[in-house]
């Protein structure tokens, strides 16, 4: 009986809810312009009112895929950078997924709000905190990149509040929220000129009209 339970548990753990997966270019942050295979997992409880993928929030609304099938899908394309995003991907244990991707020759990247402890083995962690839910401190010394969405002026102070806790080599990005770009981007430009430890991140995939 115990063996049957263990086998069933393993099967469950190796399936994840997936909203979509696709091959494109990374449009944001430090890896902008690089070919990447995106796996967007279902489920998020952070609740950003300006989120552009709210359909990802309901974890039960998306079919569950076997990890082997997700890796097989990624292998159909020549790029070997896999980006796990959401939703909030760290709602799920990503140990098996990252192991399978690495065994298949992929670099593993994640985009996360950091509200859950980090699981999985990552080559690059993009930490994008949100005001709507505090991050788990586990993320601070693991993040390679801090990317803060600037929706209003108070978000500059919010971004700065994380810097001291991060590793010294963590890259710092400010990115305008898409619908507020005309208003916020000039402020970001001036801020970066005065605080050159920061860089500007743009949603270049939207300018290029690609996924």
MIZA-607913 format. One record per residue (C-alpha): chain; residue in one letter; residue number from 0; x, y, z. Coordinates in steps of 0.5 Angstrom, whole numbers. Example, Ala and Ser with C-alpha at 12.3 -4.5 7.8 and 13.67 -1.06 7.14 Angstrom:
! MIZA-607913
SITE  mol  type  seq     xx     yy     zz
SITE    A     a    0     25     -9     16
SITE    A     s    1     27     -2     14
//
This chain:
! MIZA-607913
SITE  mol  type  seq     xx     yy     zz
SITE    A     x    0      0      0      0
SITE    A     x    1      6      5      2
SITE    A     x    2      9      4     -5
SITE    A     x    3      3      5     -9
SITE    A     x    4      2     12     -5
SITE    A     x    5      9     14     -6
SITE    A     x    6      8     13    -13
SITE    A     x    7      2     17    -14
SITE    A     x    8      5     22    -10
SITE    A     x    9     11     22    -15
SITE    A     x   10      6     23    -21
SITE    A     x   11      2     29    -18
SITE    A     x   12      9     32    -16
SITE    A     x   13     11     32    -23
SITE    A     x   14      5     35    -26
SITE    A     x   15      4     43    -26
SITE    A     x   16     -2     47    -28
SITE    A     x   17      0     51    -34
SITE    A     x   18     -3     57    -37
SITE    A     x   19      1     57    -43
SITE    A     x   20      8     56    -46
SITE    A     x   21     11     59    -52
SITE    A     x   22     18     61    -55
SITE    A     x   23     20     68    -56
SITE    A     x   24     25     73    -54
SITE    A     x   25     26     75    -47
SITE    A     x   26     23     82    -47
SITE    A     x   27     25     85    -40
SITE    A     x   28     31     86    -35
SITE    A     x   29     38     83    -35
SITE    A     x   30     36     78    -41
SITE    A     x   31     32     83    -46
SITE    A     x   32     33     80    -53
SITE    A     x   33     35     73    -52
SITE    A     x   34     31     67    -54
SITE    A     x   35     27     64    -49
SITE    A     x   36     22     58    -48
SITE    A     x   37     17     61    -43
SITE    A     x   38     13     56    -39
SITE    A     x   39      7     60    -35
SITE    A     x   40      4     57    -29
SITE    A     x   41     -3     58    -27
SITE    A     x   42     -4     60    -20
SITE    A     x   43     -3     67    -16
SITE    A     x   44     -5     70    -10
SITE    A     x   45     -1     77    -10
SITE    A     x   46     -7     81    -13
SITE    A     x   47     -4     86    -17
SITE    A     x   48     -9     91    -20
SITE    A     x   49     -5     92    -26
SITE    A     x   50     -3     85    -28
SITE    A     x   51     -4     84    -35
SITE    A     x   52     -5     76    -34
SITE    A     x   53    -10     76    -29
SITE    A     x   54    -13     70    -33
SITE    A     x   55     -7     66    -30
SITE    A     x   56     -9     67    -22
SITE    A     x   57    -14     61    -22
SITE    A     x   58    -10     55    -20
SITE    A     x   59    -15     51    -22
SITE    A     x   60    -17     54    -29
SITE    A     x   61    -11     51    -32
SITE    A     x   62     -9     44    -35
SITE    A     x   63     -4     40    -31
SITE    A     x   64      2     38    -35
SITE    A     x   65      7     32    -34
SITE    A     x   66     14     35    -33
SITE    A     x   67     17     31    -38
SITE    A     x   68     12     34    -43
SITE    A     x   69     14     41    -42
SITE    A     x   70     21     39    -43
SITE    A     x   71     20     36    -49
SITE    A     x   72     16     42    -52
SITE    A     x   73     22     46    -50
SITE    A     x   74     26     42    -54
SITE    A     x   75     23     43    -60
SITE    A     x   76     26     50    -61
SITE    A     x   77     34     52    -61
SITE    A     x   78     34     56    -55
SITE    A     x   79     36     53    -49
SITE    A     x   80     34     59    -44
SITE    A     x   81     27     57    -40
SITE    A     x   82     24     62    -36
SITE    A     x   83     19     60    -31
SITE    A     x   84     13     65    -30
SITE    A     x   85      6     66    -28
SITE    A     x   86      2     68    -24
SITE    A     x   87      7     66    -18
SITE    A     x   88     11     60    -20
SITE    A     x   89     13     59    -13
SITE    A     x   90      7     57    -11
SITE    A     x   91      9     50    -14
SITE    A     x   92     15     46    -12
SITE    A     x   93     19     47    -18
SITE    A     x   94     25     42    -16
SITE    A     x   95     23     37    -21
SITE    A     x   96     22     42    -27
SITE    A     x   97     28     45    -26
SITE    A     x   98     32     39    -25
SITE    A     x   99     29     36    -32
SITE    A     x  100     30     42    -35
SITE    A     x  101     38     43    -33
SITE    A     x  102     39     35    -35
SITE    A     x  103     36     37    -42
SITE    A     x  104     41     43    -43
SITE    A     x  105     37     49    -41
SITE    A     x  106     39     55    -37
SITE    A     x  107     33     56    -32
SITE    A     x  108     31     63    -30
SITE    A     x  109     25     65    -26
SITE    A     x  110     21     71    -25
SITE    A     x  111     17     71    -18
SITE    A     x  112     14     76    -13
SITE    A     x  113     18     72     -8
SITE    A     x  114     12     71     -3
SITE    A     x  115     14     64     -3
SITE    A     x  116     20     60     -1
SITE    A     x  117     25     59     -7
SITE    A     x  118     24     52     -9
SITE    A     x  119     28     49    -15
SITE    A     x  120     35     50    -18
SITE    A     x  121     36     57    -22
SITE    A     x  122     41     60    -26
SITE    A     x  123     38     67    -26
SITE    A     x  124     32     69    -21
SITE    A     x  125     29     76    -22
SITE    A     x  126     25     78    -16
SITE    A     x  127     20     83    -18
SITE    A     x  128     16     85    -11
SITE    A     x  129      9     88    -11
SITE    A     x  130      6     92     -5
SITE    A     x  131      0     88     -5
SITE    A     x  132      4     82     -1
SITE    A     x  133     10     82      3
SITE    A     x  134     16     78      0
SITE    A     x  135     19     72      4
SITE    A     x  136     26     74      6
SITE    A     x  137     28     67      3
SITE    A     x  138     29     71     -4
SITE    A     x  139     33     77     -2
SITE    A     x  140     40     73     -2
SITE    A     x  141     38     69     -8
SITE    A     x  142     36     74    -13
SITE    A     x  143     40     76    -19
SITE    A     x  144     36     81    -21
SITE    A     x  145     31     86    -17
SITE    A     x  146     26     89    -22
SITE    A     x  147     21     94    -19
SITE    A     x  148     15     96    -23
SITE    A     x  149     14    103    -23
SITE    A     x  150      6    105    -23
SITE    A     x  151      6    112    -19
SITE    A     x  152     12    116    -15
SITE    A     x  153     12    112     -9
SITE    A     x  154     14    106    -12
SITE    A     x  155     21    109    -12
SITE    A     x  156     22    109     -5
SITE    A     x  157     19    102     -5
SITE    A     x  158     24    100    -10
SITE    A     x  159     30    103     -5
SITE    A     x  160     27     99      1
SITE    A     x  161     30     92     -2
SITE    A     x  162     37     94     -4
SITE    A     x  163     40     94      3
SITE    A     x  164     38     86      4
SITE    A     x  165     40     84     -3
SITE    A     x  166     47     81     -5
SITE    A     x  167     52     86     -7
SITE    A     x  168     52     84    -15
SITE    A     x  169     44     84    -15
SITE    A     x  170     42     88    -22
SITE    A     x  171     37     93    -20
SITE    A     x  172     32     95    -25
SITE    A     x  173     26    100    -26
SITE    A     x  174     20     99    -31
SITE    A     x  175     14    103    -32
SITE    A     x  176      8    100    -32
SITE    A     x  177      5     99    -39
SITE    A     x  178     -1    103    -38
SITE    A     x  179      3    109    -35
SITE    A     x  180      9    109    -39
SITE    A     x  181      8    116    -42
SITE    A     x  182      8    119    -35
SITE    A     x  183     12    114    -31
SITE    A     x  184     18    113    -36
SITE    A     x  185     21    121    -36
SITE    A     x  186     21    120    -28
SITE    A     x  187     25    114    -29
SITE    A     x  188     30    116    -33
SITE    A     x  189     31    122    -29
SITE    A     x  190     31    118    -23
SITE    A     x  191     37    113    -26
SITE    A     x  192     41    119    -28
SITE    A     x  193     41    121    -21
SITE    A     x  194     42    114    -18
SITE    A     x  195     46    110    -23
SITE    A     x  196     46    104    -19
SITE    A     x  197     39    103    -23
SITE    A     x  198     38    101    -30
SITE    A     x  199     31    102    -34
SITE    A     x  200     28     96    -36
SITE    A     x  201     22     96    -42
SITE    A     x  202     17     91    -44
SITE    A     x  203     21     91    -51
SITE    A     x  204     16     85    -53
SITE    A     x  205     10     90    -53
SITE    A     x  206     14     95    -57
SITE    A     x  207     16     89    -62
SITE    A     x  208      9     86    -62
SITE    A     x  209     11     79    -60
SITE    A     x  210      9     74    -54
//
